[in-house]
Amino acid sequence: MLINTDKQKINEVLTRGVEEVIDFNHLKERMEKGEMLRVKFGIDPTGPKIHLGRAVPLRKLRAFQDLGHQIVLIVGDFTARIGDPSDKLEKRPMLTKEDIEKNMKDYIVQLGKILDMGKVEVHYNSEFLSKLNLEEIAELAESFSVGQMLARRNFKDRFEKGEEISVREFLYPLMQGYDSLVVNTDLEIGGFDQLFNLKAGRIVQRHYGKPEQDILITKMIEGTDGRKMSTSWGNVINIIDEPNEIFGKLMSISDELIAKYLLLATDMPEGEIIDIGGKMEKGELNPRDAKMELAKRVVEIYYGNVEAESAKNNFIETFQKGGIPEDVKEAEAEIGANLNDVLLGEGLVSSKADFRRLIEGNAIEINDEKITDAQYKIKKDCLVRVGKYRFLKIKIK
């Protein structure tokens, strides 16, 4: 495969939506020389759906793939059981093998919406991590000191507060670093919350006398509530959500996030994004219209132009006129069924915590009445509205 060495394209890949590159000059030089790089990305199946936040580094991978580099995808079926402590303020529970298998079910299909999976080298890290014996784990552990681990921000904060830190949590960055060693990584890509784990790859490679990988850290994207996009917080926009749902969720983000979403979630040229931001600031462009363009472009990436146009028209014809969509999702339920269970089963909420958050925010209505009881039970046929743009018709069996 020919490697594209166009300097302008290389510069765009290394700067657009990028927080930091370690080592920028080294990486740029290798790319301009036409070296085929092994570009690693690890993804733990901690949830069944890939959201736009996770799609940011995946889209960066696609940019490297389009330049001719080899993408090496590590599916962390083993590390997911250990649990990534990144940005966690308390000990993360271990996932069961069954949880992981369920979450992994449709991963490759979803990844195929972004990457050319026919050209991706895929590894499940249980292939090599599960085979390490105690002697080999001890050797791997020699690459890090306790001081290095406690220098990690969330570990440091928890340690100073006297909160429990499991030795298991120390193993996670070691294992992610070992992934890089095994697959001979030249470059690893990840979000800013993964910085410590990405650096671990360099430390482990150096410990074993191998060349250190370069690192590219992508910017993080906020969720629909302005916090970090996280499945556990229910503020996500999933790439396999229905087109109308993606469109509606994007129309609900704050105006301050429009330019960032355009930069990280679309292919719109940066010059155009700057122009849109300037016009909104001067009052020459209604943020609603900018969101319309954003939502259409995102839906088009994952579903094509026809579905994107349809979602846009659906939004205009319903929500801007105060109506509801014609194709409202329907579900059946027994009398007395918990509303929480029905919405969770139909995918309108992502978790029980998400349901409680929506209830507390007066964001769930049944037949135009706000629901304030988290234990609400279905009594009759009804129309449920979740937030501004999610609807479900419930029919009693």
C-alpha positions as CSV (number, residue, x, y, z in Angstrom):
1,M,0.0,0.0,0.0
2,L,1.3,3.5,-0.9
3,I,1.7,5.9,1.9
4,N,0.4,9.4,1.3
5,T,3.2,11.9,2.2
6,D,1.3,15.1,1.4
7,K,2.6,17.6,4.0
8,Q,-0.7,19.5,4.2
9,K,-2.7,16.4,4.8
10,I,-0.2,15.1,7.4
11,N,-0.3,18.5,9.2
12,E,-4.1,18.4,9.3
13,V,-4.1,14.8,10.7
14,L,-1.6,15.8,13.4
15,T,-3.4,19.0,14.4
16,R,-7.1,18.9,13.8
17,G,-9.0,18.1,17.1
18,V,-5.6,17.1,18.7
19,E,-4.7,18.0,22.2
20,E,-1.1,16.9,22.2
21,V,1.4,14.8,20.2
22,I,4.4,13.0,21.8
23,D,6.8,13.3,20.0
24,F,5.3,15.6,17.3
25,N,8.5,16.2,15.3
26,H,9.5,12.5,15.4
27,L,6.1,11.4,14.2
28,K,5.8,14.0,11.5
29,E,9.2,13.1,10.1
30,R,8.4,9.4,9.9
31,M,5.1,10.2,8.1
32,E,6.8,12.5,5.6
33,K,9.4,9.9,4.9
34,G,6.6,7.5,3.9
35,E,7.1,4.9,6.7
36,M,4.1,2.7,7.2
37,L,3.2,3.1,10.8
38,R,1.4,0.6,13.1
39,V,-1.3,2.8,14.7
40,K,-2.8,1.2,17.7
41,F,-6.1,2.0,19.4
42,G,-7.6,0.1,22.3
43,I,-11.2,0.0,23.1
44,D,-12.7,-1.8,26.2
45,P,-16.3,-3.1,25.6
46,T,-17.6,-1.5,28.8
47,G,-20.9,-0.6,27.1
48,P,-22.8,-2.0,24.1
49,K,-22.8,1.1,22.0
50,I,-20.1,3.5,20.6
51,H,-20.9,7.1,21.2
52,L,-19.7,10.3,19.4
53,G,-17.1,10.8,22.1
54,R,-15.5,7.5,21.4
55,A,-15.9,8.2,17.7
56,V,-13.4,11.1,17.9
57,P,-10.3,9.0,18.2
58,L,-11.8,6.4,15.8
59,R,-12.3,9.1,13.2
60,K,-8.6,10.1,13.7
61,L,-7.7,6.5,13.1
62,R,-9.6,6.6,9.8
63,A,-7.6,9.6,8.8
64,F,-4.4,7.7,9.4
65,Q,-5.9,4.7,7.5
66,D,-6.7,7.0,4.5
67,L,-3.0,8.0,4.4
68,G,-2.1,4.3,4.1
69,H,-1.0,3.4,7.6
70,Q,-1.9,0.1,9.3
71,I,-4.5,0.3,12.0
72,V,-4.2,-2.1,14.9
73,L,-7.3,-2.4,17.0
74,I,-7.1,-3.9,20.4
75,V,-10.4,-5.1,21.8
76,G,-9.9,-5.1,25.5
77,D,-11.9,-8.2,26.4
78,F,-9.3,-8.9,29.2
79,T,-8.6,-5.4,30.4
80,A,-12.3,-4.6,30.5
81,R,-12.5,-7.2,33.3
82,I,-9.7,-5.4,35.2
83,G,-11.4,-2.0,34.8
84,D,-9.9,1.2,33.5
85,P,-9.5,3.7,36.5
86,S,-9.0,6.7,34.2
87,D,-11.0,9.7,35.5
88,K,-12.7,7.4,38.1
89,L,-13.1,8.9,41.6
90,E,-13.7,5.6,43.2
91,K,-12.9,1.9,42.6
92,R,-14.4,0.6,39.4
93,P,-16.2,-2.7,39.7
94,M,-14.9,-5.7,37.6
95,L,-17.1,-6.7,34.7
96,T,-18.1,-10.3,34.3
97,K,-17.2,-12.3,31.2
98,E,-20.9,-12.4,30.3
99,D,-21.1,-8.6,30.5
100,I,-18.2,-8.2,28.2
101,E,-19.4,-10.7,25.6
102,K,-22.8,-9.0,25.5
103,N,-21.2,-5.6,25.0
104,M,-18.8,-6.9,22.3
105,K,-21.7,-8.4,20.3
106,D,-22.0,-5.6,17.8
107,Y,-18.7,-3.8,18.2
108,I,-17.1,-4.7,14.9
109,V,-20.3,-3.7,13.0
110,Q,-20.3,-0.3,14.7
111,L,-16.6,0.2,14.1
112,G,-17.2,-0.5,10.4
113,K,-19.3,2.7,10.3
114,I,-16.0,4.6,10.7
115,L,-13.1,2.3,9.8
116,D,-12.5,0.1,6.7
117,M,-12.5,-3.1,8.8
118,G,-11.2,-5.2,5.9
119,K,-7.9,-3.4,6.3
120,V,-7.8,-3.4,10.2
121,E,-5.6,-5.8,12.2
122,V,-7.8,-6.8,15.1
123,H,-6.6,-8.4,18.3
124,Y,-8.4,-9.4,21.5
125,N,-6.0,-8.8,24.4
126,S,-7.1,-11.9,26.2
127,E,-5.0,-13.7,23.4
128,F,-1.8,-12.7,25.2
129,L,-2.7,-11.2,28.6
130,S,-4.5,-14.3,29.8
131,K,-1.4,-16.3,29.2
132,L,1.0,-14.3,31.3
133,N,2.3,-16.3,34.3
134,L,3.2,-14.8,37.7
135,E,6.8,-14.5,36.8
136,E,6.0,-12.6,33.6
137,I,3.5,-10.3,35.5
138,A,6.2,-9.6,38.1
139,E,8.7,-8.6,35.3
140,L,6.0,-6.4,33.7
141,A,5.4,-4.7,37.1
142,E,9.1,-3.8,37.3
143,S,8.5,-1.2,34.6
144,F,6.6,1.0,37.0
145,S,7.1,2.3,40.5
146,V,4.5,2.9,43.2
147,G,5.5,6.6,43.1
148,Q,4.7,6.8,39.3
149,M,1.3,5.2,39.9
150,L,0.4,7.6,42.8
151,A,1.4,10.5,40.7
152,R,-1.6,9.8,38.5
153,R,-4.2,12.5,39.3
154,N,-7.1,10.4,40.3
155,F,-5.0,8.0,42.3
156,K,-3.3,10.9,44.0
157,D,-6.6,12.5,45.0
158,R,-8.1,9.2,46.3
159,F,-4.9,8.4,48.2
160,E,-4.8,11.8,49.9
161,K,-8.4,11.4,50.9
162,G,-7.7,8.0,52.4
163,E,-9.9,6.2,49.9
164,E,-9.3,2.7,48.8
165,I,-7.2,2.0,45.8
166,S,-7.0,-1.6,44.6
167,V,-3.7,-3.1,43.4
168,R,-5.8,-4.4,40.6
169,E,-6.2,-0.8,39.4
170,F,-2.5,-0.4,39.1
171,L,-2.4,-3.4,36.7
172,Y,-4.6,-1.7,34.1
173,P,-2.0,0.7,32.6
174,L,0.6,-2.0,32.8
175,M,-1.6,-4.3,30.7
176,Q,-2.5,-1.5,28.2
177,G,1.3,-0.9,27.9
178,Y,1.9,-4.6,27.3
179,D,-0.6,-4.5,24.4
180,S,1.7,-1.9,22.7
181,L,4.7,-4.1,23.3
182,V,3.1,-7.3,21.9
183,V,1.7,-5.7,18.7
184,N,4.8,-3.5,18.0
185,T,3.0,-0.2,18.1
186,D,4.6,2.9,16.4
187,L,1.8,5.3,17.4
188,E,-1.1,5.0,19.9
189,I,-4.2,7.2,19.7
190,G,-6.5,8.0,22.5
191,G,-8.5,10.7,24.3
192,F,-7.1,13.0,26.9
193,D,-8.5,10.9,29.7
194,Q,-6.2,8.1,28.5
195,L,-2.9,10.1,28.7
196,F,-1.5,8.0,31.6
197,N,-2.3,4.7,29.9
198,L,-0.9,5.9,26.6
199,K,2.4,6.9,28.3
200,A,2.4,3.5,30.0
201,G,3.0,2.0,26.5
202,R,6.2,4.0,26.2
203,I,7.4,3.1,29.6
204,V,6.7,-0.7,29.1
205,Q,8.4,-0.6,25.6
206,R,11.5,1.1,27.1
207,H,11.6,-1.4,29.9
208,Y,11.8,-4.3,27.4
209,G,14.3,-2.5,25.2
210,K,12.0,-1.7,22.4
211,P,11.5,1.7,20.5
212,E,9.0,3.9,22.3
213,Q,5.7,4.6,20.6
214,D,4.6,8.1,19.7
215,I,1.3,9.3,21.2
216,L,-1.5,11.3,19.7
217,I,-4.1,12.6,22.2
218,T,-7.5,13.8,20.8
219,K,-9.6,16.5,22.3
220,M,-12.6,15.3,24.4
221,I,-16.2,16.1,23.4
222,E,-18.9,17.0,26.0
223,G,-22.2,15.2,26.2
224,T,-25.7,16.6,25.8
225,D,-25.6,17.9,29.4
226,G,-22.2,19.7,29.0
227,R,-20.3,17.1,31.1
228,K,-17.8,14.6,29.6
229,M,-19.7,12.2,27.3
230,S,-20.2,9.0,29.3
231,T,-22.5,6.1,29.0
232,S,-22.8,5.9,32.7
233,W,-24.1,9.4,32.8
234,G,-26.6,8.9,30.0
235,N,-25.5,12.0,28.2
236,V,-24.4,10.3,25.0
237,I,-25.2,10.4,21.3
238,N,-24.6,6.9,20.0
239,I,-23.6,6.3,16.4
240,I,-26.2,3.6,16.0
241,D,-29.0,5.7,17.5
242,E,-31.9,6.2,15.1
243,P,-31.2,9.1,12.7
244,N,-34.1,11.2,14.1
245,E,-32.8,10.6,17.6
246,I,-29.2,11.7,16.7
247,F,-30.6,14.8,15.0
248,G,-32.8,15.7,17.9
249,K,-30.1,15.2,20.5
250,L,-27.7,17.3,18.5
251,M,-30.3,20.1,18.3
252,S,-30.4,20.0,22.1
253,I,-26.7,20.7,22.8
254,S,-25.7,24.1,24.1
255,D,-24.8,26.8,21.6
256,E,-21.3,27.0,23.1
257,L,-20.6,23.4,21.9
258,I,-21.6,23.8,18.2
259,A,-18.1,24.7,16.9
260,K,-16.5,22.0,18.9
261,Y,-18.9,19.3,17.6
262,L,-18.4,20.5,14.1
263,L,-14.6,20.2,14.6
264,L,-14.6,16.8,16.2
265,A,-17.7,15.0,14.9
266,T,-17.8,16.2,11.2
267,D,-15.4,16.7,8.3
268,M,-16.3,20.4,7.8
269,P,-13.2,22.4,6.9
270,E,-11.8,24.3,9.9
271,G,-12.0,27.6,8.0
272,E,-15.8,27.1,7.6
273,I,-16.1,26.3,11.3
274,I,-14.3,29.4,12.3
275,D,-16.5,31.4,9.9
276,I,-19.7,29.9,11.5
277,G,-18.4,30.7,15.0
278,G,-17.7,34.3,14.0
279,K,-21.1,34.8,12.4
280,M,-22.9,33.4,15.5
281,E,-20.8,35.7,17.7
282,K,-21.8,38.7,15.6
283,G,-25.5,37.7,15.6
284,E,-25.4,37.1,11.8
285,L,-26.2,33.4,12.1
286,N,-28.9,31.8,14.3
287,P,-27.3,29.0,16.4
288,R,-30.3,26.9,15.6
289,D,-29.4,27.0,11.9
290,A,-25.8,26.1,12.7
291,K,-27.1,23.1,14.8
292,M,-29.2,22.0,11.8
293,E,-26.1,21.9,9.7
294,L,-24.2,20.0,12.4
295,A,-26.9,17.5,12.9
296,K,-27.4,16.9,9.2
297,R,-23.7,16.3,8.7
298,V,-23.4,13.9,11.6
299,V,-26.4,11.8,10.6
300,E,-25.0,11.7,7.0
301,I,-21.7,10.3,8.2
302,Y,-23.4,7.3,9.8
303,Y,-26.6,6.8,7.7
304,G,-26.1,8.6,4.4
305,N,-27.6,11.7,2.8
306,V,-31.1,10.4,2.3
307,E,-31.6,9.6,6.0
308,A,-29.9,12.9,7.0
309,E,-32.4,14.9,4.8
310,S,-35.3,12.9,6.2
311,A,-34.2,13.5,9.8
312,K,-33.9,17.2,9.1
313,N,-37.3,17.4,7.5
314,N,-38.8,15.3,10.4
315,F,-37.4,17.7,12.9
316,I,-38.7,20.8,11.1
317,E,-42.2,19.3,10.5
318,T,-42.6,18.1,14.1
319,F,-40.5,19.8,16.8
320,Q,-40.5,23.3,15.3
321,K,-44.3,23.1,15.0
322,G,-44.7,21.6,18.5
323,G,-45.8,18.1,17.3
324,I,-44.5,14.6,17.6
325,P,-42.9,12.4,15.0
326,E,-45.1,10.2,12.8
327,D,-42.9,7.2,13.3
328,V,-43.0,7.1,17.2
329,K,-41.5,3.9,18.6
330,E,-44.1,1.5,20.2
331,A,-43.8,-1.0,23.0
332,E,-46.1,-3.3,25.0
333,A,-46.1,-3.5,28.7
334,E,-48.1,-5.2,31.5
335,I,-50.3,-3.1,33.8
336,G,-48.1,-2.2,36.8
337,A,-44.8,-2.5,34.9
338,N,-42.1,0.0,36.1
339,L,-41.7,2.9,33.7
340,N,-38.0,2.7,34.3
341,D,-37.8,-0.9,33.2
342,V,-39.8,-0.2,30.0
343,L,-37.7,2.8,29.0
344,L,-34.5,1.0,29.8
345,G,-35.6,-2.0,27.7
346,E,-36.5,0.2,24.8
347,G,-33.3,2.1,24.9
348,L,-34.8,5.5,25.8
349,V,-32.7,5.7,28.9
350,S,-29.2,4.3,29.2
351,S,-29.3,3.2,32.9
352,K,-31.3,3.5,36.1
353,A,-29.1,6.4,37.1
354,D,-29.9,8.1,33.8
355,F,-33.7,7.6,34.5
356,R,-33.4,9.1,38.0
357,R,-31.5,12.0,36.6
358,L,-34.2,12.7,34.0
359,I,-36.9,12.3,36.6
360,E,-35.2,14.8,38.9
361,G,-34.8,17.2,36.0
362,N,-38.6,17.0,35.2
363,A,-37.6,15.7,31.8
364,I,-40.0,12.8,31.5
365,E,-43.7,13.3,30.7
366,I,-46.6,10.9,30.2
367,N,-49.5,12.3,28.3
368,D,-48.1,15.8,28.8
369,E,-47.9,15.4,32.6
370,K,-44.5,15.6,34.3
371,I,-43.5,12.4,36.1
372,T,-41.7,12.9,39.5
373,D,-42.0,9.4,40.9
374,A,-38.9,7.3,40.1
375,Q,-41.1,4.2,41.0
376,Y,-43.9,5.2,38.5
377,K,-45.9,2.2,37.2
378,I,-47.7,2.0,33.9
379,K,-51.5,2.1,34.3
380,K,-52.8,2.4,30.8
381,D,-51.9,3.1,27.2
382,C,-49.8,6.3,27.1
383,L,-47.4,8.4,25.2
384,V,-44.1,8.9,27.0
385,R,-41.8,11.9,26.2
386,V,-38.2,11.7,27.4
387,G,-36.4,15.0,27.1
388,K,-37.4,17.1,24.1
389,Y,-37.0,14.6,21.3
390,R,-37.5,11.0,22.5
391,F,-41.0,9.4,22.4
392,L,-42.5,6.0,23.1
393,K,-46.0,4.8,22.8
394,I,-46.8,2.2,25.4
395,K,-49.7,-0.2,24.9
396,I,-51.1,-2.4,27.6
397,K,-50.9,-6.1,26.8
